[in-house]
């Protein structure tokens, strides 16, 4: 099961998420949540936090909007 998730394709996706986070001044969590809510279908991310600050940062992801090009980059590197 380890190889199903920890593989080169997913590591490349993670690199793209990190790059996007740096370029936009977001946390990795905000990029991931923004990606989920930018999908063209209804989605409701379920989040958890250890403190109020983490919850506030997660809630800020509601203001993140990714274009179709952004989504394609995050998904495929295109």
Backbone as a ProteinNet text record, in pm:
[ID]
protein_1_A
[PRIMARY]
XXXXXXXXXXXXXXXXXXXXXXXXXXXXXXXXXXXXXXXXXXXXXXXXXXXXXXXXXXXXXXXXXXXXXXXXXXXXXX
[TERTIARY]
82.4	0	87	201	292	322.6	350.1	387.9	271.4	150.6	34.2	33.2	69.6	64.9	201.3	304.3	438.2	515.4	486.5	552.1	593.4	666.3	721.3	612.6	502.8	393.5	336.4	310.8	255.4	357.4	484.6	587	594.8	580.8	578.7	457.1	343.2	223.8	251.4	314	347.3	440.8	537.4	627.8	549.9	452.4	372	287.2	235.3	157.4	246.8	366.3	460.2	495.6	522.1	556.9	441.5	320.8	202.3	184.2	204.2	191.4	291.3	415.7	518.6	482.8	443.6	415	295.4	198.3	76.3	73.3	176.1	179.5	75.9	53.5	-45	25.2	-46.2	4.9	-28.7	37.3	6.9	-138.2	-184.8	-324.7	-421	-389.3	-476.7	-480	-366.3	-363.6	-449	-432.4	-508.7	-658	-696.1	-838.2	-891	-811.7	-852.2	-870.7	-783.6	-795.1	-927.7	-958.7	-1081.8	-1204.5	-1209.9	-1331.1	-1336	-1226.5	-1226.3	-1270.5	-1300.8	-1344	-1479.5	-1507.9	-1633.9	-1755.3	-1736.7	-1847	-1855.8	-1971.5	-1984.9	-1890.7	-1821	-1734.5	-1732.7	-1725.3	-1721.6	-1603.7	-1491.9	-1376.8	-1403.8	-1358.6	-1369.5	-1231.3	-1222.9	-1093.2	-1088.7	-969.6	-947.8	-834.6	-831.4	-724.2	-692.5	-571.7	-528.3	-551.7	-573.4	-592.1	-670.3	-704.4	-785.7	-711.8	-581.2	-504.1	-508.7	-495.2	-503.7	-642	-744.4	-880.8	-899.7	-848.8	-861.8	-790.6	-670.3	-596.9	-673.6	-731.5	-810	-931.6	-994.7	-1113.3	-1077.5	-956.5	-912.2	-904.1	-895.1	-889.3	-1017.4	-1124.2	-1248.3	-1233.9	-1131.2	-1106.4	-1011.1	-959.7	-865.6	-944.7	-914.4	-978.9	-871.7	-882.5	-789.2	-858.6	-787.9	-839.4	-825.6	-883.3	-869.1	-721.6	-644.8	-500.9	-428.4	-465.9	-405.8	-434.4	-559.2	-597.7	-521.3	-507.6	-432.8	-287.1	-228.3	-90	-77.9	-167.9	-161.4	-180.7	-269.1	-297.6	-190	-147.2	-63.4	67.6	88	209.3	205.7	88.3	74.4	40.4
-119.5	0	126.1	118.5	232.1	288.7	201.9	246.1	306.9	278	334.4	486.2	537.3	681.2	748.3	681	739.7	697.9	769.7	740.2	872.2	862.5	981.6	1075.3	1020.9	1105.5	1192.8	1132.6	1209.7	1306.7	1268.5	1360.6	1482.6	1463.7	1576.9	1665.8	1606.1	1685.5	1769.9	1708.4	1780.8	1898	1879.4	1989.2	2104	2070.3	2175.1	2248.8	2176.4	2240.8	2335.1	2289.9	2376	2500.4	2484.1	2597.9	2696.5	2646.1	2731.8	2805.3	2736.3	2799	2913.5	2890.3	2995.7	3114.7	3087.6	3195.5	3280.1	3220.1	3292.3	3335.6	3301.2	3338.1	3263.2	3137	3054	2939.3	2876.5	2753.7	2637.3	2526.5	2407.2	2366.4	2374.3	2340.1	2429.3	2557.4	2649	2615.3	2575.8	2536.9	2412.1	2314.3	2189.7	2215.9	2292.2	2323.7	2407.3	2503.2	2583.5	2498.6	2400.3	2307	2230.7	2181.4	2103.2	2187.7	2309	2389.7	2456.1	2450.7	2506	2404.2	2284.8	2182.3	2220.3	2175.2	2212.1	2135.2	2058.4	1982.7	2018.2	1999.2	2032.6	1947.1	2012.3	1939.8	2012.8	1936.3	1992.8	1929.5	2002	1945.3	1936.2	1830	1811.3	1838.1	1935.9	1976.6	1955.4	1950.9	1943.7	2038.4	2082.4	2172.5	2148.6	2186.3	2173.8	2300.9	2413.1	2539	2636.8	2749.4	2849.3	2906.7	2924.7	2980.8	2889.6	2759.8	2665.6	2669.6	2677.7	2684.8	2811.4	2923.7	3050.4	3042.5	2985.2	2970.3	2881.5	2775	2686.5	2758.7	2839.6	2912.6	3014.2	3069.1	3164.2	3099.2	2968.8	2898.7	2919.1	2959.4	2989	3105	3186.6	3300.4	3265.9	3144.4	3102	3054.1	3111.7	3069.8	3030.5	2911.2	2864.6	2860.5	2906.4	2899.8	2756.5	2731.7	2599.6	2569.1	2671.6	2652.3	2617.7	2683.7	2653	2508.4	2466.7	2329.9	2229.1	2258.3	2168.3	2158.3	2271	2269.3	2183.8	2204.2	2127.1	1977.9	1945	1804.4	1737.5	1806.1	1741.3	1811.8	1928.7	2003.4	2076.4	2091.8	2158.5	2304.1
0	0	0	62.1	70.6	-67.7	-165.3	-299.2	-376.1	-333.9	-402.2	-388	-271.8	-245.6	-251.4	-205.6	-201	-325.4	-432.9	-559.7	-625.1	-733	-798.4	-850	-903.2	-952.8	-841.4	-726.2	-615.1	-557.4	-558.6	-510.9	-601.2	-731.5	-824.9	-799.2	-769.7	-735.4	-611.5	-512.5	-390	-419.9	-507.5	-545.5	-609.2	-693.9	-757.6	-654.2	-556.6	-449.8	-370.3	-334.9	-260.4	-339.5	-468.5	-553.9	-561	-578.4	-583.9	-451.8	-341	-209.4	-194.9	-231.8	-223.1	-310.8	-434.3	-529.3	-487.3	-421.6	-384.6	-238.4	-163.4	-22.6	59.8	24.8	93.4	164.7	256.7	316.5	223.8	244.7	165.6	187.7	310.7	339.6	262.6	253.8	180	31.5	-24.2	-165.3	-185.9	-99.4	-113.2	-97.6	3.3	21.6	-93.9	-140.4	-255.5	-379.6	-397.5	-509.8	-500.9	-383.6	-366.1	-396.9	-343.1	-362.6	-499.9	-576	-711.9	-816.9	-774.8	-869.4	-928.7	-1051	-1116.3	-1063.7	-960.1	-900.9	-752.9	-690.9	-549.2	-463.5	-373.5	-280.7	-147.8	-42.7	92	164.8	174.3	244.7	394.6	453.7	598.3	655.9	744.1	797.6	948	999.5	1142.9	1178.5	1300.7	1343	1489.5	1525.9	1664.8	1744.5	1672.5	1743.1	1655.3	1712.5	1643.6	1522.7	1533.9	1423.2	1300.4	1322.8	1211.3	1147.4	1229.4	1177.1	1094.1	1143.4	1070.5	935.5	932.4	806.5	709.2	759.5	673.1	617.6	698.4	653.6	545	549.4	447.2	309.2	304.9	176.3	96.7	162.7	91.8	-4.5	14.4	-74.6	-189.2	-190.1	-293.6	-414.9	-529.7	-654	-753.7	-804.6	-905.8	-1040.7	-1141.9	-1278.9	-1330.1	-1446.3	-1508.7	-1534.5	-1573.1	-1596.7	-1466.8	-1356.8	-1226.5	-1187.1	-1205.4	-1170.5	-1255.4	-1384.7	-1473.2	-1429	-1388	-1340	-1213.9	-1118.6	-995	-1021.4	-1113.5	-1141.7	-1226.7	-1332.2	-1433.1	-1463.5	-1405.9	-1434.6	-1567	-1623.1	-1753.8	-1736.5
[MASK]
++++++++++++++++++++++++++++++++++++++++++++++++++++++++++++++++++++++++++++++

